[in-house]
Amino acid sequence: MGIESDQLLWLALAATAITLLFAVLMIAVSTRKIRERLLELDALKRSIQASQGNLTEIRRVADRTLLSLQQLSGIGLHFRQIKVEHLRLSKKLNMISSAIDALGGLLQLRDDIKRERNEEIKEIAEASRSLQEWRSRVSAVYSDAGHLFESEPIRELIDQFGSPPTSHTAGPPGRSDGRTGPSQKRTRPRRQR
């Protein structure tokens, strides 16, 4: 019986070793499966985190889009205000244009009046020059013919008719007897007869 018990003992040891080996193998396979599952879970966790990041980015984009839409509605209001301001400025520009046209008309009228006034001034200057020439001619004639009225025979003749010499001659105003005053000296010598 000693041999059989040894064999049984060896057989039990071998069965225990096989069982242990099988258990270790099962644990190794289970551990590998668990590790694979853990790796899958880790990949899933990373993809969930990436999805959360994408969702956060999508939320940010959505917030920006909403803000942009709100700003667009504000821009629409701003555009309406710009249109109203443009209409107001257009009316002011039309008023300014009308005022400039009226000012242009006034300036043209001023230039026309100035031109007419210049023409009148020229006419007055020409008339004044003609009058000065006429006065200088009359003065020259008076100075030339003045000595005639100083002779005694003509003076007696004038006294006989009783008319002053100014009615026959054109002399300077202020002298009615045809004689030259003390301030009116003759500039030309008497002509010899």
C-alpha positions, 0 to 999 in steps of 0.5 A, spaced: 500 500 500 505 504 500 506 504 493 499 506 491 499 511 496 505 514 493 502 514 487 496 517 489 499 522 493 503 524 486 497 523 483 493 528 487 500 533 487 499 532 479 492 534 480 493 539 484 498 542 480 494 541 474 488 545 477 493 550 480 496 551 473 489 551 470 487 556 475 493 561 473 491 560 466 484 562 467 486 568 472 491 570 466 486 569 461 481 573 465 486 578 467 487 579 460 480 580 458 479 585 464 485 589 461 482 589 454 476 591 457 479 596 461 483 599 455 476 599 451 473 603 457 479 608 457 478 609 450 471 610 451 473 615 457 477 618 452 472 619 446 467 621 452 472 626 454 473 628 447 466 629 445 465 633 452 470 637 449 467 638 442 460 639 446 463 645 450 466 647 443 459 646 440 456 650 446 461 656 445 460 656 437 452 656 439 453 662 444 457 666 439 452 664 434 446 667 439 450 673 440 452 674 433 444 673 432 443 678 437 448 683 435 445 682 428 438 684 430 442 690 434 445 691 427 439 692 423 436 697 428 443 700 427 442 700 420 435 703 421 438 709 425 443 710 419 437 710 414 434 715 418 440 719 419 441 719 412 434 721 410 435 727 415 442 729 412 439 728 405 434 734 407 439 738 410 444 737 404 438 739 399 437 745 404 444 747 403 444 746 396 438 751 395 441 756 399 448 755 395 443 756 389 440 762 392 447 765 394 449 764 387 443 768 384 445 773 389 452 773 387 450 774 380 445 779 382 451 783 386 455 782 380 450 785 375 449 791 380 456 792 380 457 792 373 451 797 372 454 801 377 461 801 374 458 803 367 454 809 371 461 811 374 464 811 367 458 815 364 459 820 370 466 820 370 466 821 362 461 827 363 465 830 369 471 829 364 467 833 358 464 838 363 472 839 366 474 840 358 468 844 357 470 849 363 477 849 361 475 851 354 470 856 357 475 859 361 480 859 355 475 863 351 474 868 357 481 869 358 482 870 351 476 875 350 476 878 357 480 884 355 475 885 349 470 887 355 475 892 358 476 897 352 472 903 353 468 903 347 465 896 348 463 898 355 460 904 353 456 900 348 454 895 353 452 900 358 447 903 352 444 897 351 443 895 359 445 888 359 450 885 363 456 882 359 455 875 362 449 874 358 453 875 352 459 871 354 460 865 358 464 866 364 466 863 371 460 863 376 460 869 381 462 875 376 456 878 373 460 884 370 465 880 365 471 883 368 476 878 371 477 878 379 483 880 382 484 872 383 483 871 376 489 874 372 490 873 365 495 868 363 495 869 356 498 876 353 493 880 349 493 879 342 495 885 338 490 888 333 
